[in-house]
């Protein structure tokens, strides 16, 4: 989870975790074990995620602006805890006002 999430959520950042084709019990266990604090949406059948955003396999990260437009996509695992990720979100928060 993005360590700066708590600080940035008050400035307009929102992080939603989307479970893609996973049983709800599996998702609940993973959320608890990993300590996720962002809301988790369940897309057990994959219809919303696949059709709306083109996800066919996790992990995929999407950056959506305040108007709901997709502005960036990253496929594969990414380190969201480092300074580069923090700069990305800081820049997006500043540029999208």
N, C-alpha and C positions, 0 to 999 in steps of 0.2 A: 504494500500500500504506500502511496505517496506520503512521506512523513509530513509534508507541509499541508496536507489536506485540511487539517483542523484550522490552520491559520488562513488558508486561502478560500475556504468555503464561504466565509463572511464577506469576501470581496467579489463573489460571483462565480467561483469555481465550483462545479458540481462533478462528482465522480459517481458513476453508476457501474456496478459490476453486473454483467449479464452472463448467466449460466446458459450454455448452449448444449441442448440435447443431453442433459444430465438429470438423473432422478432427484427430486427435492431433498430426500434424506441425505444423499451424497453431498449435495450442495451445503446443507445445513452443517454437516460435520466439517467440511473443508473451511467454511466461514469461521466456525468456532475454533478450530485448530490453528488457523492462520491469523486470527485476530482481526479480520477485516471489519472496518467500521462504516464504510460506505454502503448505501443501499444495494441490495442484490436483487436483480430481476430474473425471474425464471422463464426461459423460453425452451421448455422441455421438448417440444416438437421441432423447434428450429425454424418455424415459419417466419416469425417476425425478423429475426436476426439475419437469416439467409436472404429473404426477399428484400428487406428494407435496406440492409447495409452490405450485402454480398459476402457474409461470413460463411465459410464452408468448413472451417476448422479452427479451433482455438490454438494459441491465444492470438487475438486480433485486437488492437487498440484503435479507437476512433476519437477524433477531436471534433466536437460539434459546437458551433457558435451559439450565441443566445437566440438566434432566430431558427435554430434547428438545422442549419446547413452544415453538411460534412465539409470540414476544411483540411483534415489530415487523416491518414490511415497508416498504421504500422502493423505488419504481419510478423508474428514470431515473438519470442520473449524479449522484453526490454527492461532495463533497470530504471524504474521510476523513482528511485530513492536518491539519486546523485544530483550534483549541481547542474548538470546539463538539463535534466528534466525540470528542475525547479526554475531555471532560466526560461525554458520553453513556456511554462505556465505563467510565469511573471510577464513575459512579453505578450502572450495572448490576452491576459487580463488587461494590460495597458492598451493594447491596440484595438480591442473590441468594445471600448466604452461608447 
